[in-house]
Amino acid sequence: MSFDLRFTKGQGTGNDFVLFSDPEGVTELTPTQIVAMCDRRFGVGADGVIRAVRSANLEAGAAALAENPHAVWFMDYWNADGSVSEMCGNGIRVYTSYLLDQGFADLPADGSIAIGTRAGVRTVRRSRGGYEADLGRWRLTGEDPLVRAKNLDVPRPGLGIDVGNPHVVVALADDDELAELDLGYQPILDPHPEGGANVEFVVPADPLIEDAVGRVRMRVHERGSGETLSCGTGAVATALAVRHWAGRGAPNEWRVHVPGGVLGVRVFEAPDGEHAALSGPAELVFDGVLSLA
């Protein structure tokens, strides 16, 4: 039996998503359907699928409401391969734009919105050119695997960083090394983290700091999606890694250049520790209807 699914296509710095509304939590998609939707030749084409569902109508939403009763909407996110993901930094900005467009939420110029995710509640506010999402506390995982990638001459050490989902950041020597990587192939991590990780390859700009803002370039292989034009949480992990390597005196403001554009990262102190926030554009591209088997 087939059914029609109304959807919206959205993107943030080229990281693109299929979004649909299911406030009552009654539309359960299978991994096969998600893979078909994300297929760039036979489907809509996307790096992931996001369902707008009320937290009260989803088992995973109970923890979000317990953390913050204002988190009435939950970002239910799947990677392009049909696997579930904890968080998506570009996705949560696009999701916020979708909630506003659909009339599900309001976001005053000086206000914020709380959104439930599997990584916890995240707050989003308006910023110049888009939205800024507070991704919460970050941490070094202590798991720093050796990373092999196609066209990378020798394995390189990676730095494990958790920003609600797992990342491994690898420093490269120059732009040529970054350009020569073939990220159509999944990088190999040794040891391989349980549950996998997103892998970012980064080259610091020269100069690294300009007008008190750090600058880096990054490419990414996302767990469950492959190489994408941008990864929001990956941009945050990249900025945090370079800031960590730079040591005392490194700035708290960063610009991360990805193939799909530029993202901002801001590190700041909060009552529960050091937080990282991600800023950037979010665009709703078109609406459509899919007939799903």
Secondary structure, 3 states (H helix, E strand, C coil): CCEEEEEEEEEECCEEEEEEECCCCCCCCCHHHHHHHHCCCCCCCCCEEEEEEEHHHCCCHHHHHHHCCCCCEEEEEEECCCCECCCCHHHHHHHHHHHHHCCCCCCCCCCEEEEEECCEEEEEEEECCEEEEEEEECEECCCCCEEECCCCCCCEEEEEEECCCEEEEEECCCHHHHHHCCCCCCCEEECCCCCCCEEEEEEEEEEEEECCEEEEEEEEEECCCEEECCCHHHHHHHHHHHHHHHCCCCCCEEEEEECCEEEEEEEEEECCEEEEEEEECCEEEEEEEEEEC
